[in-house]
């Protein structure tokens, strides 16, 4: 699932610069059809990030 894929990717992200790169790549690979879809994806990444702390 997308959630699992994001979680696995975020496990490899160790710093803010990589997170910014991840977001740029995510935008390219998961190009949203609506702005709300991008917003949801960004929120999902923010929700998963604390799980790695």
C-alpha distance matrix in Angstrom:
0.0 3.8 5.3 5.2 6.2 8.6 9.9 10.7 12.4 14.2 15.5 17.4 18.8 22.3 24.1 24.3 25.1 21.9 20.0 21.9 21.1 17.4 17.7 19.8 17.4 14.5 16.9 17.8 14.5 12.9 16.3 16.4 18.5 19.9 20.8 19.1 15.7 16.6 18.1 15.0 13.0 16.1 16.4 12.9 14.0 17.3 16.0 14.1 17.1 19.6 17.5 18.6 22.3
3.8 0.0 3.8 5.5 5.0 6.0 8.5 9.9 10.4 12.0 14.2 15.7 16.5 20.1 21.5 21.3 21.9 18.9 16.8 18.5 17.8 14.1 14.1 16.2 14.1 10.9 13.3 14.6 11.6 9.7 13.2 13.3 15.9 17.0 17.6 16.2 12.6 13.1 14.7 11.9 9.5 12.5 13.3 10.0 10.8 14.3 13.7 12.0 14.8 17.7 16.3 17.2 20.8
5.3 3.8 0.0 3.8 5.5 5.2 6.2 8.7 9.9 10.5 12.3 14.7 15.4 18.6 20.1 20.1 21.3 18.5 16.1 18.2 18.2 14.4 14.5 17.3 15.7 12.5 15.1 16.9 14.4 12.5 15.7 15.5 18.2 18.6 18.7 16.7 13.7 14.0 14.6 11.5 9.4 11.8 11.7 8.0 9.0 12.0 10.7 8.9 12.1 14.5 12.8 14.3 17.7
5.2 5.5 3.8 0.0 3.8 5.4 5.0 6.2 8.6 9.8 10.6 13.0 14.5 17.7 19.9 20.6 21.7 18.5 16.7 19.3 18.8 15.0 15.9 18.6 16.5 13.9 17.0 18.4 15.5 14.4 18.0 18.3 21.2 22.0 22.1 20.4 17.2 17.2 18.1 15.1 12.7 14.8 14.8 11.1 11.2 14.2 12.8 10.1 12.8 15.1 12.8 13.5 17.2
6.2 5.0 5.5 3.8 0.0 3.8 5.4 5.2 6.2 8.6 10.0 11.3 12.8 16.4 18.4 18.9 19.5 16.1 14.6 16.9 15.9 12.2 13.5 15.7 13.2 10.9 14.3 15.2 12.2 11.8 15.5 16.5 19.6 20.8 20.9 19.8 16.4 15.9 17.4 15.1 12.0 13.9 15.0 11.6 10.8 14.4 14.0 11.2 13.2 16.1 14.3 14.3 18.1
8.6 6.0 5.2 5.4 3.8 0.0 3.8 5.5 5.1 6.0 8.6 10.1 10.6 14.1 15.6 15.7 16.6 13.5 11.5 13.9 13.5 9.7 10.6 13.4 11.7 9.1 12.4 14.1 12.0 11.2 14.6 15.4 18.7 19.4 18.8 17.7 14.7 13.6 14.7 12.6 9.3 10.6 11.6 8.4 7.1 10.7 10.7 8.0 9.8 13.1 11.9 12.0 15.6
9.9 8.5 6.2 5.0 5.4 3.8 0.0 3.8 5.4 5.1 6.2 9.0 10.0 12.9 15.0 15.9 17.3 14.3 12.4 15.5 15.4 11.9 13.2 16.3 14.8 12.6 16.0 17.8 15.7 15.0 18.4 18.9 22.2 22.6 21.9 20.4 17.7 16.7 17.1 14.8 12.0 12.7 12.9 9.5 8.2 10.8 10.0 6.5 8.3 10.9 8.9 9.0 12.7
10.7 9.9 8.7 6.2 5.2 5.5 3.8 0.0 3.8 5.5 5.2 7.0 9.2 12.4 15.0 16.5 17.3 13.9 13.0 16.1 15.3 11.9 14.1 16.7 14.6 13.2 16.9 17.9 15.6 15.7 19.3 20.5 23.9 24.8 24.2 23.2 20.1 19.0 19.9 17.9 14.7 15.5 16.3 13.0 11.2 14.0 13.6 10.0 11.0 13.5 11.4 10.4 14.1
12.4 10.4 9.9 8.6 6.2 5.1 5.4 3.8 0.0 3.8 5.4 5.4 6.8 10.4 12.6 13.7 14.0 10.5 9.8 12.7 11.5 8.2 10.8 13.2 11.1 10.2 13.9 14.9 13.1 13.7 17.1 18.7 22.2 23.1 22.3 21.8 18.8 17.1 18.3 16.8 13.3 13.6 15.2 12.5 9.9 12.9 13.5 10.3 10.4 13.7 12.5 11.1 14.5
14.2 12.0 10.5 9.8 8.6 6.0 5.1 5.5 3.8 0.0 3.8 5.2 5.0 8.2 10.1 11.1 12.4 9.3 7.9 11.4 11.4 8.3 10.4 13.5 12.5 11.4 14.8 16.5 15.3 15.4 18.4 19.5 23.2 23.5 22.1 21.3 18.9 16.9 17.3 16.0 12.8 12.3 13.3 10.9 7.9 10.0 10.8 7.5 6.8 10.0 9.4 7.8 11.0
15.5 14.2 12.3 10.6 10.0 8.6 6.2 5.2 5.4 3.8 0.0 3.8 5.5 7.7 10.8 12.9 14.3 11.2 10.7 14.4 14.1 11.5 14.1 16.9 15.6 14.8 18.4 19.8 18.3 18.7 21.9 23.1 26.7 27.1 25.9 24.9 22.4 20.6 20.9 19.4 16.4 15.9 16.5 14.0 11.2 12.8 13.0 9.4 8.5 10.6 9.1 6.5 9.9
17.4 15.7 14.7 13.0 11.3 10.1 9.0 7.0 5.4 5.2 3.8 0.0 3.8 6.3 9.4 11.8 12.3 8.9 9.6 13.0 12.1 10.1 13.3 15.5 14.1 14.2 17.8 18.7 17.5 18.5 21.6 23.4 27.1 27.7 26.5 26.1 23.5 21.3 22.1 21.0 17.6 17.0 18.3 16.1 13.0 14.8 15.7 12.3 10.9 13.5 12.5 9.6 12.3
18.8 16.5 15.4 14.5 12.8 10.6 10.0 9.2 6.8 5.0 5.5 3.8 0.0 3.8 6.0 8.1 8.9 5.8 6.2 9.8 9.6 8.1 11.0 13.4 12.8 13.1 16.3 17.7 17.2 18.1 20.7 22.3 26.1 26.3 24.7 24.4 22.2 19.6 20.1 19.5 16.3 14.9 16.4 14.9 11.3 12.5 14.2 11.4 9.1 11.9 12.0 9.2 11.3
22.3 20.1 18.6 17.7 16.4 14.1 12.9 12.4 10.4 8.2 7.7 6.3 3.8 0.0 3.8 7.2 8.6 6.8 7.9 11.2 11.6 11.1 13.7 16.0 15.9 16.5 19.4 20.9 20.7 21.6 24.1 25.5 29.3 29.3 27.4 27.1 25.2 22.5 22.5 22.2 19.2 17.4 18.5 17.4 13.8 14.1 15.8 13.3 10.3 12.0 12.7 9.3 10.1
24.1 21.5 20.1 19.9 18.4 15.6 15.0 15.0 12.6 10.1 10.8 9.4 6.0 3.8 0.0 3.8 5.6 5.5 6.4 8.9 10.2 10.6 12.6 14.7 15.5 16.3 18.6 20.3 20.8 21.7 23.6 25.0 28.7 28.5 26.1 26.1 24.7 21.6 21.4 21.7 18.9 16.5 17.8 17.5 13.8 13.5 15.9 14.2 10.8 12.6 14.3 11.4 11.6
24.3 21.3 20.1 20.6 18.9 15.7 15.9 16.5 13.7 11.1 12.9 11.8 8.1 7.2 3.8 0.0 3.8 5.4 4.9 6.2 8.6 9.6 10.5 12.5 14.2 14.9 16.5 18.6 19.7 20.3 21.7 22.9 26.5 26.0 23.4 23.6 22.5 19.2 18.8 19.6 17.1 14.3 15.8 16.2 12.6 12.0 15.1 14.2 10.8 12.9 15.2 13.1 13.3
25.1 21.9 21.3 21.7 19.5 16.6 17.3 17.3 14.0 12.4 14.3 12.3 8.9 8.6 5.6 3.8 0.0 3.8 5.3 5.1 6.3 8.6 9.9 10.8 12.4 14.1 15.5 17.0 18.4 19.6 20.8 22.5 26.1 26.0 23.5 24.3 23.0 19.5 19.8 20.9 18.1 15.5 17.8 18.1 14.4 14.6 17.8 16.7 13.7 16.3 18.3 16.0 16.6
21.9 18.9 18.5 18.5 16.1 13.5 14.3 13.9 10.5 9.3 11.2 8.9 5.8 6.8 5.5 5.4 3.8 0.0 3.8 5.4 4.9 6.0 8.5 9.8 10.3 11.8 14.1 15.3 16.0 17.3 19.1 21.0 24.8 25.0 23.0 23.6 21.7 18.5 19.2 19.7 16.5 14.5 16.9 16.5 12.7 13.8 16.6 14.8 12.3 15.3 16.6 14.1 15.5
20.0 16.8 16.1 16.7 14.6 11.5 12.4 13.0 9.8 7.9 10.7 9.6 6.2 7.9 6.4 4.9 5.3 3.8 0.0 3.8 5.4 4.9 6.2 8.7 9.8 10.1 12.2 14.3 15.0 15.5 17.3 18.6 22.3 22.2 20.0 20.3 18.6 15.4 15.7 16.2 13.2 10.9 13.2 13.0 9.3 10.1 13.2 11.9 9.4 12.7 14.3 12.6 14.1
21.9 18.5 18.2 19.3 16.9 13.9 15.5 16.1 12.7 11.4 14.4 13.0 9.8 11.2 8.9 6.2 5.1 5.4 3.8 0.0 3.8 5.4 5.1 6.4 8.7 9.7 10.7 12.7 14.3 15.1 16.0 17.5 21.0 20.8 18.4 19.3 18.0 14.5 15.0 16.3 13.5 11.0 13.8 14.4 11.1 11.8 15.3 14.7 12.5 15.7 17.7 16.3 17.5
21.1 17.8 18.2 18.8 15.9 13.5 15.4 15.3 11.5 11.4 14.1 12.1 9.6 11.6 10.2 8.6 6.3 4.9 5.4 3.8 0.0 3.8 5.4 5.1 6.2 8.4 9.9 10.8 12.2 13.8 15.0 17.2 20.8 21.3 19.4 20.6 18.8 15.4 16.7 17.8 14.5 12.8 16.0 16.0 12.7 14.3 17.5 16.2 14.4 17.9 19.3 17.5 19.3
17.4 14.1 14.4 15.0 12.2 9.7 11.9 11.9 8.2 8.3 11.5 10.1 8.1 11.1 10.6 9.6 8.6 6.0 4.9 5.4 3.8 0.0 3.8 5.5 5.1 5.9 8.5 9.9 10.2 11.4 13.3 15.3 19.0 19.6 18.1 18.7 16.4 13.4 14.8 15.2 11.7 10.6 13.6 12.9 9.7 12.0 14.8 13.2 12.0 15.8 16.6 15.2 17.6
17.7 14.1 14.5 15.9 13.5 10.6 13.2 14.1 10.8 10.4 14.1 13.3 11.0 13.7 12.6 10.5 9.9 8.5 6.2 5.1 5.4 3.8 0.0 3.8 5.4 4.9 6.1 8.7 9.8 10.0 11.2 12.7 16.3 16.4 14.6 15.4 13.5 10.1 11.4 12.4 9.2 7.7 11.2 11.3 8.6 10.7 13.8 13.2 12.3 16.0 17.4 16.7 18.8
19.8 16.2 17.3 18.6 15.7 13.4 16.3 16.7 13.2 13.5 16.9 15.5 13.4 16.0 14.7 12.5 10.8 9.8 8.7 6.4 5.1 5.5 3.8 0.0 3.8 5.4 5.2 6.5 8.8 10.0 10.3 12.5 16.0 16.5 14.9 16.6 14.7 11.3 13.3 14.8 11.8 10.7 14.4 14.7 12.3 14.4 17.5 16.9 16.0 19.7 21.0 20.1 22.2
17.4 14.1 15.7 16.5 13.2 11.7 14.8 14.6 11.1 12.5 15.6 14.1 12.8 15.9 15.5 14.2 12.4 10.3 9.8 8.7 6.2 5.1 5.4 3.8 0.0 3.8 5.4 5.1 6.1 8.3 9.6 12.5 16.0 17.2 16.4 17.7 15.2 12.3 14.9 15.6 12.1 12.1 15.6 15.0 12.7 15.5 18.1 16.9 16.5 20.3 20.9 19.9 22.4
14.5 10.9 12.5 13.9 10.9 9.1 12.6 13.2 10.2 11.4 14.8 14.2 13.1 16.5 16.3 14.9 14.1 11.8 10.1 9.7 8.4 5.9 4.9 5.4 3.8 0.0 3.8 5.4 5.2 5.6 7.6 9.8 13.5 14.6 13.9 14.7 11.9 9.3 11.9 12.1 8.6 9.2 12.6 11.8 10.0 13.2 15.4 14.4 14.7 18.5 19.0 18.6 21.3
16.9 13.3 15.1 17.0 14.3 12.4 16.0 16.9 13.9 14.8 18.4 17.8 16.3 19.4 18.6 16.5 15.5 14.1 12.2 10.7 9.9 8.5 6.1 5.2 5.4 3.8 0.0 3.8 5.7 5.4 5.3 7.5 11.0 11.9 11.1 12.7 10.3 7.5 10.5 11.7 8.9 9.3 13.0 13.1 11.9 14.6 17.1 16.8 17.1 20.8 21.7 21.6 24.1
17.8 14.6 16.9 18.4 15.2 14.1 17.8 17.9 14.9 16.5 19.8 18.7 17.7 20.9 20.3 18.6 17.0 15.3 14.3 12.7 10.8 9.9 8.7 6.5 5.1 5.4 3.8 0.0 3.8 5.7 5.4 8.9 11.8 13.7 13.6 15.6 13.0 10.7 14.1 15.1 12.2 13.0 16.7 16.4 15.1 18.0 20.4 19.7 20.0 23.8 24.4 23.9 26.6
14.5 11.6 14.4 15.5 12.2 12.0 15.7 15.6 13.1 15.3 18.3 17.5 17.2 20.7 20.8 19.7 18.4 16.0 15.0 14.3 12.2 10.2 9.8 8.8 6.1 5.2 5.7 3.8 0.0 3.8 5.7 9.1 12.1 14.4 14.9 16.2 12.9 11.4 14.8 14.9 11.7 13.4 16.7 15.5 14.5 17.9 19.7 18.6 19.4 23.2 23.2 22.8 25.9
12.9 9.7 12.5 14.4 11.8 11.2 15.0 15.7 13.7 15.4 18.7 18.5 18.1 21.6 21.7 20.3 19.6 17.3 15.5 15.1 13.8 11.4 10.0 10.0 8.3 5.6 5.4 5.7 3.8 0.0 3.8 6.0 9.2 11.3 11.9 12.7 9.3 8.4 11.9 11.6 8.8 11.2 14.1 13.1 12.9 16.3 17.7 17.1 18.4 22.0 22.1 22.3 25.4
16.3 13.2 15.7 18.0 15.5 14.6 18.4 19.3 17.1 18.4 21.9 21.6 20.7 24.1 23.6 21.7 20.8 19.1 17.3 16.0 15.0 13.3 11.2 10.3 9.6 7.6 5.3 5.4 5.7 3.8 0.0 3.8 6.6 8.9 9.7 11.5 8.8 7.7 11.5 12.2 10.2 12.1 15.2 15.1 15.1 18.0 19.8 19.7 20.8 24.4 24.9 25.2 28.0
16.4 13.3 15.5 18.3 16.5 15.4 18.9 20.5 18.7 19.5 23.1 23.4 22.3 25.5 25.0 22.9 22.5 21.0 18.6 17.5 17.2 15.3 12.7 12.5 12.5 9.8 7.5 8.9 9.1 6.0 3.8 0.0 3.8 5.3 6.6 8.0 5.4 5.5 9.1 9.7 8.9 11.2 13.7 13.9 14.8 17.3 18.8 19.3 20.8 24.1 24.7 25.6 28.2
18.5 15.9 18.2 21.2 19.6 18.7 22.2 23.9 22.2 23.2 26.7 27.1 26.1 29.3 28.7 26.5 26.1 24.8 22.3 21.0 20.8 19.0 16.3 16.0 16.0 13.5 11.0 11.8 12.1 9.2 6.6 3.8 0.0 3.8 6.9 8.5 6.9 8.3 11.3 11.9 12.0 14.4 16.4 16.8 18.2 20.5 21.7 22.5 24.2 27.4 28.0 29.1 31.7
19.9 17.0 18.6 22.0 20.8 19.4 22.6 24.8 23.1 23.5 27.1 27.7 26.3 29.3 28.5 26.0 26.0 25.0 22.2 20.8 21.3 19.6 16.4 16.5 17.2 14.6 11.9 13.7 14.4 11.3 8.9 5.3 3.8 0.0 3.8 5.3 5.4 7.0 9.0 10.1 11.3 13.1 14.7 15.8 17.4 19.1 20.4 21.8 23.5 26.3 27.3 28.6 31.0
20.8 17.6 18.7 22.1 20.9 18.8 21.9 24.2 22.3 22.1 25.9 26.5 24.7 27.4 26.1 23.4 23.5 23.0 20.0 18.4 19.4 18.1 14.6 14.9 16.4 13.9 11.1 13.6 14.9 11.9 9.7 6.6 6.9 3.8 0.0 3.8 5.4 5.3 6.3 8.7 10.0 10.8 12.4 14.3 15.6 16.8 18.5 20.2 21.4 24.2 25.6 26.9 28.9
19.1 16.2 16.7 20.4 19.8 17.7 20.4 23.2 21.8 21.3 24.9 26.1 24.4 27.1 26.1 23.6 24.3 23.6 20.3 19.3 20.6 18.7 15.4 16.6 17.7 14.7 12.7 15.6 16.2 12.7 11.5 8.0 8.5 5.3 3.8 0.0 3.8 5.4 4.9 6.1 8.6 9.8 10.4 12.1 14.3 15.2 16.2 18.3 20.0 22.4 23.6 25.4 27.3
15.7 12.6 13.7 17.2 16.4 14.7 17.7 20.1 18.8 18.9 22.4 23.5 22.2 25.2 24.7 22.5 23.0 21.7 18.6 18.0 18.8 16.4 13.5 14.7 15.2 11.9 10.3 13.0 12.9 9.3 8.8 5.4 6.9 5.4 5.4 3.8 0.0 3.8 5.4 5.1 6.3 8.7 9.9 10.5 12.5 14.3 15.2 16.6 18.5 21.2 22.0 23.6 26.0
16.6 13.1 14.0 17.2 15.9 13.6 16.7 19.0 17.1 16.9 20.6 21.3 19.6 22.5 21.6 19.2 19.5 18.5 15.4 14.5 15.4 13.4 10.1 11.3 12.3 9.3 7.5 10.7 11.4 8.4 7.7 5.5 8.3 7.0 5.3 5.4 3.8 0.0 3.8 5.4 5.0 6.2 8.6 9.7 10.7 12.4 14.2 15.4 16.7 19.7 20.8 21.9 24.2
18.1 14.7 14.6 18.1 17.4 14.7 17.1 19.9 18.3 17.3 20.9 22.1 20.1 22.5 21.4 18.8 19.8 19.2 15.7 15.0 16.7 14.8 11.4 13.3 14.9 11.9 10.5 14.1 14.8 11.9 11.5 9.1 11.3 9.0 6.3 4.9 5.4 3.8 0.0 3.8 5.5 5.2 6.2 8.6 10.0 10.7 12.3 14.4 15.5 18.0 19.6 21.1 22.9
15.0 11.9 11.5 15.1 15.1 12.6 14.8 17.9 16.8 16.0 19.4 21.0 19.5 22.2 21.7 19.6 20.9 19.7 16.2 16.3 17.8 15.2 12.4 14.8 15.6 12.1 11.7 15.1 14.9 11.6 12.2 9.7 11.9 10.1 8.7 6.1 5.1 5.4 3.8 0.0 3.8 5.5 5.1 6.1 8.7 9.8 10.4 12.3 14.3 16.6 17.6 19.5 21.6
13.0 9.5 9.4 12.7 12.0 9.3 12.0 14.7 13.3 12.8 16.4 17.6 16.3 19.2 18.9 17.1 18.1 16.5 13.2 13.5 14.5 11.7 9.2 11.8 12.1 8.6 8.9 12.2 11.7 8.8 10.2 8.9 12.0 11.3 10.0 8.6 6.3 5.0 5.5 3.8 0.0 3.8 5.4 5.0 6.3 8.7 9.8 10.6 12.4 15.4 16.1 17.4 19.8
16.1 12.5 11.8 14.8 13.9 10.6 12.7 15.5 13.6 12.3 15.9 17.0 14.9 17.4 16.5 14.3 15.5 14.5 10.9 11.0 12.8 10.6 7.7 10.7 12.1 9.2 9.3 13.0 13.4 11.2 12.1 11.2 14.4 13.1 10.8 9.8 8.7 6.2 5.2 5.5 3.8 0.0 3.8 5.4 5.1 6.3 8.7 10.0 10.7 13.6 15.2 16.2 18.1
16.4 13.3 11.7 14.8 15.0 11.6 12.9 16.3 15.2 13.3 16.5 18.3 16.4 18.5 17.8 15.8 17.8 16.9 13.2 13.8 16.0 13.6 11.2 14.4 15.6 12.6 13.0 16.7 16.7 14.1 15.2 13.7 16.4 14.7 12.4 10.4 9.9 8.6 6.2 5.1 5.4 3.8 0.0 3.8 5.4 5.0 6.2 8.7 9.9 12.0 13.6 15.5 17.1
12.9 10.0 8.0 11.1 11.6 8.4 9.5 13.0 12.5 10.9 14.0 16.1 14.9 17.4 17.5 16.2 18.1 16.5 13.0 14.4 16.0 12.9 11.3 14.7 15.0 11.8 13.1 16.4 15.5 13.1 15.1 13.9 16.8 15.8 14.3 12.1 10.5 9.7 8.6 6.1 5.0 5.4 3.8 0.0 3.8 5.4 5.0 6.2 8.6 11.0 11.6 13.5 15.8
14.0 10.8 9.0 11.2 10.8 7.1 8.2 11.2 9.9 7.9 11.2 13.0 11.3 13.8 13.8 12.6 14.4 12.7 9.3 11.1 12.7 9.7 8.6 12.3 12.7 10.0 11.9 15.1 14.5 12.9 15.1 14.8 18.2 17.4 15.6 14.3 12.5 10.7 10.0 8.7 6.3 5.1 5.4 3.8 0.0 3.8 5.4 5.2 6.1 9.4 10.3 11.3 13.6
17.3 14.3 12.0 14.2 14.4 10.7 10.8 14.0 12.9 10.0 12.8 14.8 12.5 14.1 13.5 12.0 14.6 13.8 10.1 11.8 14.3 12.0 10.7 14.4 15.5 13.2 14.6 18.0 17.9 16.3 18.0 17.3 20.5 19.1 16.8 15.2 14.3 12.4 10.7 9.8 8.7 6.3 5.0 5.4 3.8 0.0 3.8 5.5 5.3 7.4 9.6 11.0 12.3
16.0 13.7 10.7 12.8 14.0 10.7 10.0 13.6 13.5 10.8 13.0 15.7 14.2 15.8 15.9 15.1 17.8 16.6 13.2 15.3 17.5 14.8 13.8 17.5 18.1 15.4 17.1 20.4 19.7 17.7 19.8 18.8 21.7 20.4 18.5 16.2 15.2 14.2 12.3 10.4 9.8 8.7 6.2 5.0 5.4 3.8 0.0 3.8 5.6 6.5 7.7 10.2 11.7
14.1 12.0 8.9 10.1 11.2 8.0 6.5 10.0 10.3 7.5 9.4 12.3 11.4 13.3 14.2 14.2 16.7 14.8 11.9 14.7 16.2 13.2 13.2 16.9 16.9 14.4 16.8 19.7 18.6 17.1 19.7 19.3 22.5 21.8 20.2 18.3 16.6 15.4 14.4 12.3 10.6 10.0 8.7 6.2 5.2 5.5 3.8 0.0 3.8 5.7 5.5 7.4 9.9
17.1 14.8 12.1 12.8 13.2 9.8 8.3 11.0 10.4 6.8 8.5 10.9 9.1 10.3 10.8 10.8 13.7 12.3 9.4 12.5 14.4 12.0 12.3 16.0 16.5 14.7 17.1 20.0 19.4 18.4 20.8 20.8 24.2 23.5 21.4 20.0 18.5 16.7 15.5 14.3 12.4 10.7 9.9 8.6 6.1 5.3 5.6 3.8 0.0 3.9 5.4 5.8 7.5
19.6 17.7 14.5 15.1 16.1 13.1 10.9 13.5 13.7 10.0 10.6 13.5 11.9 12.0 12.6 12.9 16.3 15.3 12.7 15.7 17.9 15.8 16.0 19.7 20.3 18.5 20.8 23.8 23.2 22.0 24.4 24.1 27.4 26.3 24.2 22.4 21.2 19.7 18.0 16.6 15.4 13.6 12.0 11.0 9.4 7.4 6.5 5.7 3.9 0.0 3.8 5.3 5.4
17.5 16.3 12.8 12.8 14.3 11.9 8.9 11.4 12.5 9.4 9.1 12.5 12.0 12.7 14.3 15.2 18.3 16.6 14.3 17.7 19.3 16.6 17.4 21.0 20.9 19.0 21.7 24.4 23.2 22.1 24.9 24.7 28.0 27.3 25.6 23.6 22.0 20.8 19.6 17.6 16.1 15.2 13.6 11.6 10.3 9.6 7.7 5.5 5.4 3.8 0.0 3.8 5.6
18.6 17.2 14.3 13.5 14.3 12.0 9.0 10.4 11.1 7.8 6.5 9.6 9.2 9.3 11.4 13.1 16.0 14.1 12.6 16.3 17.5 15.2 16.7 20.1 19.9 18.6 21.6 23.9 22.8 22.3 25.2 25.6 29.1 28.6 26.9 25.4 23.6 21.9 21.1 19.5 17.4 16.2 15.5 13.5 11.3 11.0 10.2 7.4 5.8 5.3 3.8 0.0 3.8
22.3 20.8 17.7 17.2 18.1 15.6 12.7 14.1 14.5 11.0 9.9 12.3 11.3 10.1 11.6 13.3 16.6 15.5 14.1 17.5 19.3 17.6 18.8 22.2 22.4 21.3 24.1 26.6 25.9 25.4 28.0 28.2 31.7 31.0 28.9 27.3 26.0 24.2 22.9 21.6 19.8 18.1 17.1 15.8 13.6 12.3 11.7 9.9 7.5 5.4 5.6 3.8 0.0
